Amino acid sequence: MKFLISLAFKNLTRYKRRTLITAGAIAIGLMMYIFVDSMLQGAEIESVRNLNWFETASARILDDDYWESRFQKPLDLNIPDPDKIINTLNVNGIAATKRMVFSGDLILNSQDFGEDGNMAITVTAVDPERDFEVFEFGRTLSEGRFLKPGEDAVLLGSWFAEDIGAKVGYWITIVTRGNGGFYEAMDLEIVGIVNCPNPNVNRSLVMMPFGTADEYLAMDGAATEINIKLPDNADVDLEVVKIQNMLNGNNLTVMSWEAMAVDYLAIAESKRGGSGMIMFLIFLIAAVGISNTMLMAIFERIRELGMMRSMGMSDKEIRMAFMLEAAGIGLIGSIMGITLGALANIFIIYVGIDYGFLLRDMDIGYRIQAIFRGVWNPGTIVSAFFAGIVISTLVAYFPTKRALKMDIPSCLRHQ
Amino acid sequence: MINVKDVERNYQTGETVVKALRGVNLDIGKGEFMSIAGPSGSGKTTLLNLIGCIDKMDAGEISIKDEAVSKMKKKEKTNFRRKYLGFIFQTYNLIPVLTAYENVAFVLSLLNVNEKEIELRTMAILKEVGLEGMEHRRPGKLSGGQQQRVAIARALIKNPEIVLADEPTANLDSNTGKEILELMKRMNKKHQTTFIFSTHDQMVMDYADRLVILHDGQIVSDEKR
């Protein structure tokens, strides 16, 4: 075995350039794997965080029938006394805030916006005093100020404001239907622009004070949802069950963020599948490269192979020698690959890639506004390292097997 | 020691069957220094390959040390070669990335000999073939004659019963060829190793104690000197 290892190592140095080129192909494959995996994992972690911070919270209490009708945003499927539930949750150490979500038409007048027009919007009415306990809008204000209770004011998402040409101080009119179906028009001043890391929010956010909406829409203090924040390390499903039990029915249901973001999770899953396919192709290309190198190495040494077989070296030992050589190429490629991968990781973690130009106008599912940042994933780096060696070793098996099919006299005659 | 009985070997080239050996019979005793001679295509190398258990025959039987090697399975033949046979090739067939020492020593490592003994025996055999001080040279830094000496050392290191040499001097000039033949003969006398070599060179034939001449796959002359 010692001789086989020594022979394999020496053969690696025999054609240095070829060894380096093949190891380089493996290295690039592994680097891509580490890099893409880091970026996708980073995107997923950040997306989940941005979903929790700006869209879904950790969990949400809704009327039993609300989720099925959520696209209509019905005001009559509501939580009649949200403050009582929030107090109960607070007593149990759970942060919660009420919200009211309704649809309406945004009326734009030519005086401020250059031309008259209207567009369908979704309005989120928040409790300005407690919303920060659950959501993270506090640090996202790019212009103006946050909402005050009871004022006729709105906050807009930055991209939305940019699209309609809105500025702080402008007035907008929202026409909607109140609880019971009556029409209501609200004139609201834009008091702030929010620029948050969640592109979906930036693209569509219209936020107003809960009390103002309650008065306009005759909700009598009812909310359409109560959003709950759970600690980062909490078992969300378990907590959801606990809260559900705490509610004692009351025609209310608790949904985890995962249940609400099922569409996002499906997209993330399909992206992982697509990325897996790309990774497979990268490895396939590297494997073909190794196989080709080993094929050339073996066929250049057919006479040597014949000599070794004549001397009584078994096919198993010869196969082992070539597979060890391929493992050596894989080892060099893996070391280079994880080094390059680590460097690429440092770049994507600390600098990131700005996809803002793409994400501004296109929803790709991820809740990331512009910069994709990676994460360190030791498991991926370790598995990439071993995959490089194992794949190299395995692909050398087939050309060696082919060469060993030649009889010894033919090997010795080989030119 | 070696008994070759009614051995036939045919090669198929396209639709033509070439009869390389046609019923060859031969007995070779221990310690013989024997040459198989004949023109190109007479079957010299084929006969050597069959005795060396690296080729298959179509008919007949070969036994070495009373073992019917022709009936052995592939693995058994490999083990037999490993233990009892040494080979010397026309083109030396040394491993270019290994030093002279390593090219010789690897044969013993196949036999699981311990490191210390490998070192002692390898140094001794290299000294015996006149390569003392050149142990760490790679084949590229050795002359043709020196490379063939390494190949002889490699063939002899395990003290084989039989050494088979296919045109061992064909790639060497006449003086170096003589040196190699003298070395082989010396080894033959010292270790009582049976040497069988193929050649079509008269000078090489003159060194042999027994000369077997093949023609068209048949023995036409078998002369002991």
Interface residues (C-beta under 8 A of the other chain):
Chain A: K2 F3 S6 L7 K10 N11 T13 R14 R303 E304 G306 M307 R309 S310 M311 G312 M313 S314 D315 E317 D407 I408 P409 L412
Chain B: T45 T46 N49 G52 I54 D55 K56 K75 T78 N79 F80 R81 R82 K83 L85 F87 F89 T91 N93 I95 P96 V97 L98 E102 A105 F106 V107 S109 L110 R154
